[in-house]
Amino acid sequence: MTNILELFSTTECPKCTKLGEYLTKMGVQYTKRVIDVDPEAETDALMLNIIAAPALKKGSVVLRTKDLFVKEQINEKGLQEFLGRT
């Protein structure tokens, strides 16, 4: 199982931008996969049943928008648990 963190995003997604900035600020390394630009990223997202951005994938676990955000705010506690930083 790979532990590479992948952020599935789109070019016009404010929550994607917010999440990417948060991860960068926290010093978290990740690969950004832009599904509306990269056909391979789009295919991978569909294979993972990701139908809305943002989504984070680590190994075989995927956090979806509903897991990552509470209303418009990042679910910091849930994200820290996912990243193994608790």
C-alpha positions in Angstrom: 0.0 0.0 0.0 1.3 3.4 -1.0 1.2 6.3 1.4 1.5 9.0 -1.3 -1.1 11.7 -0.5 -3.1 12.7 -3.6 -5.4 15.8 -3.7 -8.1 15.5 -6.4 -9.2 19.0 -7.4 -10.6 21.1 -10.2 -9.4 24.4 -11.6 -12.5 26.3 -10.4 -12.9 24.8 -6.9 -12.4 27.3 -3.9 -12.4 24.4 -1.4 -9.7 22.7 -3.4 -7.5 25.8 -3.2 -8.2 26.2 0.5 -7.3 22.6 1.2 -4.1 22.8 -0.9 -3.0 25.9 0.9 -3.7 24.3 4.3 -1.7 21.2 3.4 1.2 23.3 2.2 1.1 25.4 5.4 1.2 22.3 7.5 4.2 21.0 5.6 2.3 18.1 4.1 3.7 16.7 0.8 1.0 15.8 -1.7 0.4 15.3 -5.4 -2.2 17.5 -6.9 -4.4 15.8 -9.5 -6.5 18.2 -11.5 -9.4 16.2 -12.9 -10.8 18.8 -15.3 -7.4 19.2 -17.0 -5.8 15.8 -16.8 -7.7 12.9 -18.3 -5.7 10.3 -16.4 -6.6 12.1 -13.1 -10.3 12.2 -14.1 -10.2 8.4 -14.9 -8.5 7.6 -11.6 -11.1 9.8 -9.7 -14.0 8.0 -11.4 -12.5 4.6 -10.6 -12.4 5.7 -7.0 -16.0 6.9 -7.2 -14.9 10.5 -6.6 -17.7 12.6 -8.0 -16.9 15.9 -6.3 -13.8 17.8 -5.5 -11.8 18.1 -3.3 -11.0 14.6 -2.3 -7.8 13.2 -0.6 -6.5 9.7 -1.2 -3.8 8.0 0.9 -3.3 4.3 0.2 -6.7 2.8 -0.3 -8.5 5.4 1.8 -10.3 8.3 0.3 -11.7 11.3 2.2 -14.4 13.2 0.3 -15.6 16.8 0.5 -18.1 15.9 3.2 -15.3 14.4 5.3 -12.8 17.3 4.7 -15.1 20.2 5.3 -17.8 21.3 7.9 -19.7 23.9 6.0 -17.0 26.1 4.5 -14.3 25.3 7.1 -11.7 22.5 6.9 -12.4 19.7 9.3 -8.9 20.0 10.9 -9.4 17.2 13.5 -10.6 14.7 10.9 -7.8 15.7 8.5 -5.1 15.4 11.2 -6.4 12.0 12.1 -6.3 10.9 8.4 -2.7 12.2 8.2 -1.7 10.4 11.3 -0.9 13.5 13.2 -3.0 13.1 16.3 
